[in-house]
């Protein structure tokens, strides 16, 4: 028999008022598998590259793909879907981001490049990967918000896949031939109410000015690389590179 004033048997339970409980309105948390499938299907119907005659290059900055756990898993699946459409795919990020991403990147996990913690190191690794391809004509899709990738538009056709327009570099937005917004794509994939779509902007946008010829001279790439080296100094190769 208990003594008055002590802990009761129901005190071990956490009580929640049902009239105060608000379920999550994030479809990724409600059904992440459905969002993953829907987004992959959307990207298949609307590829990031529009010219089948030119090599398709994908550069993914894993450091820019941070999101809540449910959305992050969906985004990793989207990156795999994009990489499978590309002729050349490169992934790079700081060690923590790479360690977390590898189990989700399927056949591309072994080629992901990890860099030490530091500003723009993953960006430089991806630009070096683009240089190494030696392509004068190509169309490139870059998954990042960082303005350093604007130099890719100097001759190549550039699609920017932004993890979110709010953080997108104004310079990168300006030079992109085409812009895909992951946040809006996620909303469009599940056909969420129009009021929520309006909050994140349109899923895609394209310049109305005539598209430049997608030819990038090797000299231009060498000049850009020299400028980066001069500005940052020689970069040490990350471990395992």
C-alpha positions in Angstrom: 0.0 0.0 0.0 1.4 3.4 -1.0 1.8 6.3 1.4 0.0 9.5 0.6 2.1 12.1 -1.2 4.4 9.6 -3.0 4.7 8.9 -6.7 1.7 7.4 -8.3 1.7 4.5 -10.8 0.7 6.9 -13.7 3.6 9.3 -13.1 6.0 7.2 -15.2 4.0 8.0 -18.3 4.3 11.1 -20.5 0.9 12.7 -21.0 0.0 14.7 -24.1 -3.2 16.7 -24.6 -4.7 15.5 -27.8 -6.4 18.9 -28.4 -3.0 20.6 -28.3 -1.1 18.0 -30.5 -0.3 19.3 -34.0 0.9 16.6 -36.5 3.9 17.5 -38.8 2.9 19.1 -42.1 6.2 17.9 -43.7 5.3 15.2 -46.2 8.9 13.9 -45.9 8.3 13.0 -42.3 4.8 11.5 -43.0 5.9 9.3 -45.9 9.6 9.7 -46.9 9.5 6.7 -49.3 6.7 8.3 -51.3 8.5 11.6 -51.5 11.7 9.9 -52.6 9.9 8.0 -55.4 8.0 11.1 -56.5 11.1 13.3 -56.6 13.1 10.7 -58.5 10.2 10.4 -61.0 10.0 14.1 -61.4 13.7 14.3 -62.2 13.4 11.6 -64.7 10.6 13.5 -66.5 12.4 16.8 -66.2 16.2 16.1 -66.5 18.7 18.7 -65.4 20.3 18.5 -68.9 18.4 19.5 -72.0 20.9 18.8 -74.8 21.5 15.1 -75.4 24.3 15.8 -77.8 26.6 17.3 -75.2 28.4 15.5 -72.3 26.4 15.8 -69.1 28.4 16.7 -66.0 27.1 16.7 -62.4 29.0 18.3 -59.5 27.5 17.8 -56.0 28.6 19.9 -53.0 27.5 17.7 -50.1 28.2 20.4 -47.7 25.3 22.4 -49.2 22.7 19.6 -48.8 22.0 19.8 -45.1 18.4 19.3 -44.1 16.4 17.6 -41.4 16.9 13.8 -41.4 13.8 12.9 -43.5 14.4 15.5 -46.2 18.2 14.8 -46.3 17.6 11.1 -47.1 15.2 12.1 -49.9 17.8 14.5 -51.2 20.5 11.8 -51.3 18.2 9.7 -53.3 17.6 12.6 -55.7 21.4 13.0 -56.1 21.7 9.3 -57.0 18.9 9.8 -59.6 20.7 12.7 -61.1 24.1 11.0 -61.1 22.6 8.0 -63.0 21.5 10.4 -65.8 25.0 12.1 -66.0 27.9 11.0 -68.1 30.3 12.3 -65.4 29.4 12.7 -61.7 31.6 14.1 -58.9 30.7 14.4 -55.2 32.7 16.2 -52.6 32.3 17.4 -49.1 33.8 17.7 -45.6 34.6 14.4 -43.9 31.5 14.4 -41.7 29.2 15.1 -44.6 30.9 12.4 -46.7 30.8 9.8 -44.0 27.1 10.4 -43.5 26.3 10.5 -47.3 28.2 7.4 -48.5 25.7 4.8 -47.3 23.1 6.6 -49.3 25.0 7.1 -52.6 24.7 3.6 -54.0 27.3 2.9 -56.7 28.7 6.4 -56.4 29.8 6.0 -52.8 33.4 4.8 -53.6 34.1 7.9 -55.7 33.0 10.6 -53.2 35.9 12.9 -52.3 36.3 13.9 -48.7 38.1 17.1 -47.9 39.3 18.6 -44.5 37.2 21.1 -42.7 37.6 24.5 -44.3 36.0 27.1 -46.4 35.4 26.2 -50.0 37.6 23.1 -50.1 34.9 20.9 -51.5 34.1 23.6 -54.1 37.7 23.6 -55.3 37.7 19.8 -55.4 34.6 19.8 -57.6 36.0 22.5 -59.9 39.3 20.5 -60.2 37.2 17.4 -61.1 35.5 19.5 -63.9 39.0 20.7 -65.1 40.3 17.1 -65.2 37.6 16.0 -67.7 39.2 18.2 -70.4 35.9 18.9 -72.0 35.6 22.0 -74.3 31.9 21.4 -74.8 29.6 20.3 -72.1 26.5 21.0 -70.0 27.1 21.0 -66.3 24.6 20.8 -63.4 26.0 21.9 -60.1 24.2 21.2 -56.8 25.3 24.1 -54.6 24.5 27.7 -53.6 28.1 29.0 -53.7 29.1 31.8 -56.0 32.5 30.2 -56.9 30.7 27.9 -59.3 29.6 30.9 -61.4 32.9 30.5 -63.4 31.5 27.3 -64.9 29.1 29.5 -67.0 32.1 30.9 -68.9 31.4 28.8 -72.0 29.5 25.8 -70.6 25.8 25.5 -70.3 25.1 25.8 -66.6 22.1 24.4 -64.6 22.1 25.2 -60.9 20.3 22.8 -58.6 19.9 24.9 -55.4 19.1 23.3 -52.1 17.1 26.4 -51.3 16.8 29.8 -53.1 17.0 31.8 -49.8 20.7 31.0 -49.6 21.5 31.0 -53.3 24.4 33.3 -54.4 23.1 36.2 -56.4 26.0 35.8 -58.8 25.3 32.1 -59.4 21.6 32.8 -59.9 22.5 35.5 -62.5 24.7 33.3 -64.7 22.7 30.1 -64.5 21.0 29.1 -67.8 18.5 27.1 -65.8 17.6 26.9 -62.1 16.1 24.0 -60.2 15.0 24.6 -56.6 15.1 21.4 -54.5 12.7 22.7 -51.9 10.1 23.6 -54.6 10.7 20.3 -56.4 10.0 18.4 -53.2 6.7 20.3 -52.8 5.8 19.9 -56.5 6.6 16.1 -56.4 3.9 15.5 -53.8 1.5 18.2 -55.2 1.1 20.0 -51.9 -1.3 22.9 -51.6 -0.7 25.9 -53.7 -0.2 28.2 -50.7 2.8 26.2 -49.6 4.3 26.1 -53.1 4.0 29.9 -53.3 6.1 30.1 -50.1 9.1 28.3 -51.7 8.9 29.7 -55.3 8.7 27.9 -58.6 10.4 24.6 -59.0 12.3 25.6 -62.2 13.2 28.7 -64.1 15.0 29.4 -67.3 16.6 32.5 -68.7 14.6 34.2 -71.5 17.8 35.5 -73.2 19.2 33.3 -76.0 21.3 30.5 -74.6 25.0 30.8 -75.2 26.9 28.2 -77.1 28.0 25.5 -74.7 31.7 25.5 -75.6 34.3 26.1 -73.0 37.9 26.8 -74.2 40.7 25.0 -72.4 42.5 28.3 -72.0 39.5 29.7 -70.1 39.6 26.8 -67.7 43.4 27.1 -67.2 43.0 30.8 -66.5 40.2 30.2 -64.0 42.3 27.5 -62.3 45.3 29.8 -62.1 43.2 32.5 -60.6 41.9 30.2 -57.9 45.4 29.0 -57.1 46.7 32.5 -56.9 43.9 33.5 -54.6 44.0 30.6 -52.3 47.5 29.2 -52.6 48.4 25.6 -53.5 45.8 23.3 -52.2 46.9 20.2 -50.3 45.4 17.0 -51.6 42.8 15.7 -49.2 43.6 12.3 -47.6 42.8 9.5 -50.0 42.9 11.7 -53.0 
